[in-house]
Amino acid sequence: MKIKYNSPTVLTYAFLSAVVLLLSQLFFHSLTQTWFLVPGKGGFDPSRIRDWITLFTHVIGHSSWNHLLSNFAFILLIGPMLETSYGSFSLLLMIAVTALVTGVLNVLLFRTALLGASGVVFMMILLSSFTNFTEGEIPLTFILVLALYLGREIFNSFNANNVSEFAHIAGGFCGSLFGFFRPVKRE
């Protein structure tokens, strides 16, 4: 038996995120802050290329190993199935769009910075309920996942914490739209 790099988009994403955190903790202490953190409302400077880049890269950076592991436990569990169903490039595009949507909404609506892959996690959670989707139907699993995961995030958004429930909700919304409008890859 041999080990197979079975999910190139998901595995590369996971390894890249781990390398960024490792480099940030060991050698370049401002790396995450500089290149992987979306500034909040009032902190985004349209003249700085770095701020535009972080609209995409914030889903790669993480504040700690616990933060990274809690996100990638889900991504590594759900992502390969989605990559098989939708294709590597399509999943990469969905991750990039989710990053951009959550980053832009954060810049427009919140004063706090945004960091991490939790919006991507929620995109994948909602999208996964569409893997056996038949056109013209709404999967009951989607309704239940929507109620459980996003309902909890809406409820938690009223608590003071360091979690961006709004990024979770926006990521789930992206996953729902991708599921409804992006047909599963047929081979």
C-alpha positions as CSV (number, residue, x, y, z in Angstrom):
1,M,0.0,0.0,0.0
2,K,1.1,3.6,-0.6
3,I,0.0,6.9,0.7
4,K,-2.0,8.9,-1.9
5,Y,-2.3,12.7,-2.1
6,N,-6.0,12.1,-2.6
7,S,-7.3,15.6,-2.2
8,P,-4.9,18.1,-3.6
9,T,-6.8,21.3,-2.9
10,V,-7.7,20.4,0.6
11,L,-4.3,18.9,1.5
12,T,-2.4,21.8,0.0
13,Y,-4.6,24.2,1.9
14,A,-4.1,22.4,5.2
15,F,-0.3,22.2,4.7
16,L,0.0,25.8,3.6
17,S,-2.0,27.0,6.7
18,A,0.2,24.9,9.0
19,V,3.4,26.2,7.4
20,V,2.2,29.8,7.7
21,L,1.4,29.3,11.4
22,L,4.7,27.5,12.1
23,L,6.7,30.3,10.3
24,S,4.7,32.9,12.2
25,Q,5.4,31.4,15.5
26,L,9.1,30.5,15.0
27,F,10.6,33.0,12.7
28,F,8.4,35.8,11.4
29,H,6.2,36.9,14.3
30,S,4.3,39.5,12.4
31,L,3.7,37.3,9.3
32,T,0.1,36.4,10.3
33,Q,-0.7,40.0,11.4
34,T,0.8,41.4,8.2
35,W,-0.4,39.1,5.4
36,F,-3.2,36.9,6.8
37,L,-5.5,39.3,8.8
38,V,-8.3,41.3,7.2
39,P,-8.5,44.7,8.9
40,G,-11.9,45.7,10.2
41,K,-14.1,48.6,9.2
42,G,-12.0,51.8,9.1
43,G,-8.7,49.8,8.9
44,F,-8.8,48.8,5.3
45,D,-6.8,51.0,3.0
46,P,-7.7,50.6,-0.6
47,S,-4.3,52.0,-1.7
48,R,-2.5,49.2,0.1
49,I,-2.1,46.1,-2.1
50,R,-1.5,44.0,1.1
51,D,-5.1,44.8,2.3
52,W,-6.5,43.5,-1.0
53,I,-4.5,40.3,-0.7
54,T,-5.7,39.7,2.9
55,L,-9.3,39.6,1.6
56,F,-8.3,36.1,0.3
57,T,-5.4,35.0,2.5
58,H,-7.2,35.5,5.9
59,V,-8.5,31.9,5.5
60,I,-4.9,30.6,5.6
61,G,-3.8,32.4,8.7
62,H,-4.6,31.2,12.2
63,S,-3.9,32.6,15.7
64,S,-2.9,29.3,17.3
65,W,-2.5,25.6,16.8
66,N,-5.9,25.1,18.5
67,H,-7.5,27.5,16.1
68,L,-6.0,25.8,13.1
69,L,-6.8,22.3,14.3
70,S,-10.4,23.1,15.1
71,N,-10.9,24.4,11.6
72,F,-9.0,21.8,9.7
73,A,-10.6,18.9,11.6
74,F,-13.7,19.7,9.7
75,I,-12.0,20.7,6.5
76,L,-10.0,17.5,6.3
77,L,-13.1,15.4,7.1
78,I,-15.5,17.1,4.7
79,G,-13.2,18.6,2.1
80,P,-12.0,15.4,0.3
81,M,-15.6,14.3,-0.3
82,L,-16.5,17.7,-1.7
83,E,-13.3,17.7,-3.9
84,T,-14.3,14.4,-5.3
85,S,-17.9,15.6,-6.0
86,Y,-17.1,19.1,-7.3
87,G,-13.6,18.8,-8.6
88,S,-10.3,20.3,-7.2
89,F,-10.5,23.6,-9.2
90,S,-14.2,24.2,-8.4
91,L,-13.6,23.6,-4.7
92,L,-10.6,26.0,-4.8
93,L,-12.8,28.6,-6.5
94,M,-15.5,28.1,-3.8
95,I,-12.9,28.6,-1.1
96,A,-11.6,31.8,-2.8
97,V,-15.1,33.2,-3.2
98,T,-16.0,32.4,0.4
99,A,-12.8,34.1,1.6
100,L,-13.5,37.2,-0.5
101,V,-17.2,37.4,0.6
102,T,-16.4,37.0,4.3
103,G,-13.4,39.4,4.0
104,V,-15.3,42.1,2.2
105,L,-18.3,41.8,4.6
106,N,-16.0,42.1,7.6
107,V,-14.3,45.2,6.1
108,L,-17.7,46.8,5.5
109,L,-19.5,45.9,8.7
110,F,-17.2,45.1,11.6
111,R,-14.4,47.0,13.4
112,T,-12.6,43.9,14.4
113,A,-10.1,42.1,12.2
114,L,-10.9,38.7,10.7
115,L,-8.6,35.6,10.7
116,G,-9.0,31.9,10.1
117,A,-10.9,29.4,8.0
118,S,-14.1,29.1,9.9
119,G,-16.1,30.7,7.1
120,V,-14.7,28.0,4.8
121,V,-15.7,25.4,7.3
122,F,-19.3,26.5,7.3
123,M,-19.3,26.8,3.5
124,M,-18.2,23.1,3.4
125,I,-20.7,22.0,6.1
126,L,-23.7,23.4,4.2
127,L,-22.3,22.4,0.8
128,S,-21.8,18.8,1.9
129,S,-25.6,18.4,2.4
130,F,-25.9,18.9,-1.4
131,T,-23.6,16.1,-2.6
132,N,-26.5,13.8,-3.5
133,F,-28.8,16.7,-4.5
134,T,-31.4,16.2,-7.3
135,E,-32.4,19.3,-9.2
136,G,-35.8,20.5,-8.1
137,E,-35.5,19.2,-4.6
138,I,-34.3,20.6,-1.3
139,P,-32.5,18.0,0.7
140,L,-33.9,17.6,4.2
141,T,-30.3,17.2,5.4
142,F,-29.7,20.8,4.2
143,I,-32.6,22.1,6.2
144,L,-31.5,20.3,9.3
145,V,-27.8,21.4,8.9
146,L,-29.0,24.9,8.2
147,A,-31.2,24.9,11.4
148,L,-28.5,23.3,13.6
149,Y,-25.3,25.0,12.5
150,L,-26.5,28.4,11.4
151,G,-29.2,28.6,14.1
152,R,-26.5,28.1,16.7
153,E,-24.3,30.8,15.1
154,I,-27.2,33.3,15.1
155,F,-27.9,32.5,18.7
156,N,-24.2,32.7,19.6
157,S,-23.8,36.1,17.8
158,F,-25.5,37.8,20.8
159,N,-22.7,36.7,23.1
160,A,-19.5,38.7,23.6
161,N,-16.6,36.6,22.3
162,N,-13.7,36.6,19.9
163,V,-15.5,34.5,17.3
164,S,-16.8,35.9,14.1
165,E,-20.2,34.2,13.9
166,F,-21.0,36.5,11.0
167,A,-18.2,34.9,9.0
168,H,-19.7,31.5,9.8
169,I,-23.1,32.6,8.7
170,A,-21.7,34.2,5.5
171,G,-19.7,31.0,4.8
172,G,-22.8,28.9,5.3
173,F,-24.7,31.2,2.9
174,C,-22.0,30.8,0.3
175,G,-22.1,27.0,0.7
176,S,-25.8,27.0,0.3
177,L,-25.6,29.0,-2.9
178,F,-22.9,26.8,-4.3
179,G,-25.0,23.7,-3.5
180,F,-28.1,25.1,-5.2
181,F,-26.4,26.5,-8.3
182,R,-23.3,24.4,-8.8
183,P,-24.1,21.0,-10.2
184,V,-22.1,18.1,-8.8
185,K,-19.3,16.9,-11.1
186,R,-20.3,13.8,-13.0
187,E,-17.6,11.4,-14.3
